[in-house]
């Protein structure tokens, strides 16, 4: 059941909205991440609507204690431009249980005025199987030091991209995930859900990866990019992270080539926050 006592079943539709891609909306994103670009005078950031799936949380299961964003997939098909009107739509794509957690997958579409698909996102949110226990910390800051929380990615000798480095202070958390108080912006709210400190929203490091790939591939990321990443360790407020990519192979695709990449975001000590794969297009 969800937070309203209603069933969360595969295929359940959660509707959406129609909105204009305004210059103010783009500037809010740029200010939140601190990633200005002349490109954004006309074209919107690829993940401008990164948190559209979270506007309506009635897809969340009732037990919010210890819930975490576990995985994110993106497919980008065409650009959004400043002044465009777009429509969003969300529905439950999948559910599964793994290692004491229930996972709900919400698929979110963004479409242009003609009905063409702009982007497709799959958000895997994990919830503790409800035992009634709300005591203690669900995730401690020491967990990431365990051998099982170390993840190897890259290191295959391919061309390196990045890093894009940011210190995610509490102001950035509020700009990205506010203005209301929640466990991404408030230490007290985080502790109420079983976390020792502010949990940086998972979409933030994912957006840093998107900005890294936009700087490298431009339109070939914004229209043609793909990403599939796992959020493997918690990023806490006031930590510094580095978004990186490494090229694995280049394959022909129609009249262009697709660059396949390992991507990751890591802390200063090498602890991985996000790991996965991505790809983008370039002219042949």
C-alpha positions as CSV (number, residue, x, y, z in Angstrom):
1,X,0.0,0.0,0.0
2,X,1.1,3.6,-0.6
3,X,1.2,6.5,1.9
4,X,-2.5,7.0,1.3
5,X,-3.5,3.3,1.9
6,X,-3.9,2.6,-1.8
7,X,-2.4,-0.3,-3.8
8,X,0.7,0.4,-5.8
9,X,0.4,-2.0,-8.8
10,X,2.3,-2.4,-12.1
11,X,0.5,-0.3,-14.7
12,X,-1.1,2.2,-12.2
13,X,-1.1,5.6,-13.9
14,X,-0.3,8.7,-12.0
15,X,-1.1,11.3,-14.7
16,X,1.2,14.2,-15.3
17,X,1.0,17.9,-16.3
18,X,1.7,20.3,-19.1
19,X,4.2,23.1,-18.5
20,X,6.3,25.7,-20.4
21,X,10.1,25.4,-20.4
22,X,10.8,28.9,-19.2
23,X,14.1,30.7,-18.9
24,X,13.4,31.0,-15.2
25,X,13.1,27.2,-14.9
26,X,16.3,26.7,-16.7
27,X,18.1,29.3,-14.6
28,X,16.8,27.6,-11.4
29,X,18.5,24.4,-12.5
30,X,21.7,26.2,-13.5
31,X,21.8,28.0,-10.2
32,X,21.2,24.9,-8.2
33,X,24.1,23.0,-9.7
34,X,26.4,25.9,-10.5
35,X,26.8,24.7,-14.1
36,X,26.2,27.7,-16.4
37,X,26.5,27.1,-20.2
38,X,25.9,29.4,-23.2
39,X,24.0,26.4,-24.7
40,X,21.2,27.0,-22.1
41,X,20.3,30.3,-23.6
42,X,18.2,28.4,-26.2
43,X,18.3,24.7,-25.3
44,X,17.2,23.3,-21.9
45,X,19.5,21.0,-19.8
46,X,18.8,17.4,-20.7
47,X,17.7,16.5,-17.2
48,X,15.9,19.8,-16.4
49,X,12.9,17.8,-15.3
50,X,15.0,15.3,-13.3
51,X,12.6,15.2,-10.4
52,X,9.3,15.1,-12.2
53,X,8.7,11.6,-10.9
54,X,8.8,13.0,-7.3
55,X,6.1,15.7,-7.8
56,X,3.5,13.2,-6.7
57,X,4.7,10.8,-4.1
58,X,1.5,8.7,-4.0
59,X,3.6,5.9,-5.7
60,X,5.7,5.6,-2.6
61,X,5.1,2.7,-0.3
62,X,3.7,3.5,3.2
63,X,7.0,2.8,5.1
64,X,9.1,5.8,4.4
65,X,11.6,5.0,7.1
66,X,15.0,4.4,5.3
67,X,13.7,4.8,1.8
68,X,16.4,5.4,-0.9
69,X,16.8,6.0,-4.6
70,X,18.5,2.9,-5.8
71,X,18.8,3.1,-9.6
72,X,18.1,5.5,-12.4
73,X,17.8,5.0,-16.1
74,X,17.5,7.7,-18.7
75,X,16.9,7.7,-22.5
76,X,17.0,11.1,-24.2
77,X,15.5,11.4,-27.7
78,X,15.2,15.1,-28.6
79,X,16.0,18.5,-27.1
80,X,13.7,20.8,-25.1
81,X,14.0,24.4,-26.0
82,X,13.3,27.5,-24.0
83,X,9.6,28.4,-24.7
84,X,8.5,24.9,-25.6
85,X,5.4,23.4,-24.0
86,X,5.8,19.8,-22.8
87,X,3.6,17.2,-21.2
88,X,4.7,14.6,-18.6
89,X,3.2,11.3,-17.7
90,X,4.1,8.7,-15.1
91,X,3.1,5.1,-14.3
92,X,4.3,2.1,-12.3
93,X,6.6,0.1,-14.6
94,X,7.7,-2.7,-12.2
95,X,8.0,-4.0,-8.6
96,X,10.4,-6.4,-7.1
97,X,11.9,-7.5,-3.7
98,X,15.6,-7.9,-3.0
99,X,17.7,-8.1,0.2
100,X,15.0,-7.0,2.6
101,X,13.7,-4.1,0.5
102,X,10.7,-3.6,-1.8
103,X,11.5,-1.8,-5.0
104,X,9.0,0.3,-7.0
105,X,9.9,1.5,-10.5
106,X,8.1,4.5,-11.8
107,X,8.5,5.3,-15.5
108,X,8.2,9.0,-16.5
109,X,7.7,10.3,-20.0
110,X,8.2,13.8,-21.3
111,X,6.5,14.6,-24.6
112,X,6.5,17.6,-26.9
113,X,3.4,19.3,-28.3
114,X,3.1,16.8,-31.2
115,X,3.2,13.9,-28.8
116,X,6.8,12.9,-29.7
117,X,8.8,11.4,-26.8
118,X,11.5,13.7,-25.5
119,X,12.8,11.6,-22.7
120,X,12.1,8.5,-20.7
121,X,13.2,8.0,-17.1
122,X,12.9,4.9,-14.9
123,X,13.3,5.6,-11.2
124,X,13.9,2.6,-8.9
125,X,13.0,3.6,-5.3
126,X,13.7,1.1,-2.5
127,X,11.7,0.7,0.8
128,X,12.5,-1.4,3.8
129,X,10.1,-4.3,4.3
130,X,7.9,-3.0,7.1
131,X,8.6,-4.8,10.4
132,X,7.4,-1.9,12.5
133,X,10.9,-1.1,13.7
134,X,11.7,2.7,13.5
135,X,14.7,2.7,15.8
136,X,18.3,3.4,15.1
137,X,20.1,4.4,11.9
138,X,19.2,2.7,8.6
139,X,22.5,3.7,7.0
140,X,25.5,4.9,9.1
141,X,28.4,7.0,7.7
142,X,30.7,4.1,8.4
143,X,28.9,1.7,6.1
144,X,30.7,3.0,3.0
145,X,34.0,1.9,4.5
146,X,33.1,-1.7,4.4
147,X,34.7,-3.9,1.7
148,X,31.2,-4.8,0.3
149,X,30.6,-1.0,-0.4
150,X,33.7,-0.6,-2.6
151,X,33.0,-0.6,-6.3
152,X,35.5,-0.7,-9.1
153,X,34.6,1.1,-12.3
154,X,36.7,2.5,-15.2
155,X,40.4,1.7,-15.3
156,X,40.3,0.0,-18.6
157,X,42.6,2.4,-20.3
158,X,40.0,4.2,-22.3
159,X,39.8,8.0,-22.9
160,X,39.0,9.8,-19.6
161,X,36.3,12.5,-19.4
162,X,36.2,14.9,-16.4
163,X,36.2,15.3,-13.6
164,X,33.4,17.7,-12.9
165,X,33.9,18.6,-9.2
166,X,31.4,20.1,-6.8
167,X,31.2,20.5,-3.0
168,X,27.5,19.8,-2.2
169,X,27.0,22.1,0.7
170,X,23.6,22.6,2.5
171,X,22.8,25.6,0.3
172,X,23.2,23.5,-2.8
173,X,20.9,20.9,-1.2
174,X,18.2,23.5,-0.6
175,X,18.5,25.0,-4.1
176,X,18.3,21.6,-5.7
177,X,15.7,19.8,-3.4
178,X,13.9,22.7,-1.6
179,X,12.4,25.0,-0.7
180,X,10.5,22.7,1.7
181,X,12.2,20.8,4.4
182,X,12.7,17.1,3.7
183,X,15.5,14.6,4.3
184,X,17.4,16.1,1.4
185,X,17.4,19.6,3.0
186,X,17.0,19.2,6.7
187,X,19.1,17.3,9.2
188,X,16.1,16.8,11.5
189,X,14.0,15.4,8.8
190,X,16.8,13.0,7.8
191,X,17.1,11.7,11.3
192,X,13.4,11.1,11.5
193,X,13.8,8.7,8.6
194,X,16.7,6.9,10.1
195,X,19.7,8.8,8.6
196,X,22.4,10.5,10.6
197,X,22.7,13.6,8.4
198,X,21.2,15.3,5.3
199,X,21.0,12.8,2.4
200,X,21.9,14.5,-0.8
201,X,19.1,13.8,-3.4
202,X,20.3,11.0,-5.7
203,X,19.3,13.1,-8.8
204,X,22.0,15.7,-7.9
205,X,25.1,13.6,-8.7
206,X,23.2,12.1,-11.6
207,X,22.7,15.6,-13.0
208,X,26.4,16.3,-12.5
209,X,27.1,13.3,-14.8
210,X,24.6,14.7,-17.3
211,X,26.4,18.0,-17.2
212,X,29.7,16.3,-17.7
213,X,28.4,14.5,-20.8
214,X,26.7,17.6,-22.1
215,X,30.0,19.5,-22.0
216,X,31.7,16.6,-23.9
217,X,29.1,15.5,-26.4
218,X,26.7,18.5,-26.6
219,X,23.6,17.7,-28.8
220,X,24.8,14.0,-29.0
221,X,24.0,13.7,-25.3
222,X,20.9,15.9,-25.2
223,X,19.3,14.0,-28.1
224,X,20.5,10.4,-28.2
225,X,22.0,10.0,-24.7
226,X,21.4,6.9,-22.5
227,X,22.3,6.3,-18.9
228,X,21.8,3.4,-16.4
229,X,23.3,4.0,-13.0
230,X,23.1,2.6,-9.5
231,X,23.3,4.7,-6.4
232,X,25.6,2.6,-4.3
233,X,26.6,4.8,-1.3
234,X,24.9,7.8,0.3
235,X,26.2,11.2,-0.5
236,X,26.0,13.4,2.7
237,X,25.7,17.2,2.8
238,X,29.0,19.1,2.7
239,X,30.9,16.4,0.9
240,X,32.9,17.0,-2.3
241,X,32.3,14.7,-5.3
242,X,33.9,14.2,-8.7
243,X,31.8,13.1,-11.8
244,X,33.9,11.1,-14.2
245,X,33.5,9.0,-17.4
246,X,35.8,6.6,-19.3
247,X,35.3,5.5,-22.9
248,X,34.9,1.8,-23.5
249,X,34.1,1.5,-27.2
250,X,32.8,3.4,-30.2
251,X,30.2,1.8,-32.5
252,X,28.6,3.0,-35.7
253,X,25.0,3.9,-35.5
254,X,23.2,5.0,-38.7
255,X,25.2,8.0,-40.0
256,X,26.8,8.6,-36.6
257,X,28.8,6.8,-34.0
258,X,27.9,6.0,-30.4
259,X,30.4,6.3,-27.6
260,X,29.9,3.8,-24.8
261,X,31.1,4.9,-21.4
262,X,31.6,3.8,-17.8
263,X,30.4,6.6,-15.6
264,X,30.7,7.3,-11.9
265,X,30.6,9.9,-9.2
266,X,33.1,9.5,-6.3
267,X,34.0,11.3,-3.1
268,X,37.5,12.6,-2.3
269,X,38.6,9.3,-0.8
270,X,37.4,7.3,-3.9
271,X,34.1,6.1,-2.3
272,X,31.7,5.7,-5.2
273,X,28.3,7.3,-4.9
274,X,27.0,6.5,-8.4
275,X,28.3,3.8,-10.8
276,X,27.0,2.7,-14.2
277,X,27.1,3.1,-17.9
278,X,26.1,5.8,-20.4
279,X,26.4,6.5,-24.1
280,X,26.2,9.5,-26.4
281,X,26.3,10.2,-30.2
282,X,28.8,12.0,-32.4
283,X,29.0,12.6,-36.1
284,X,30.8,9.7,-37.9
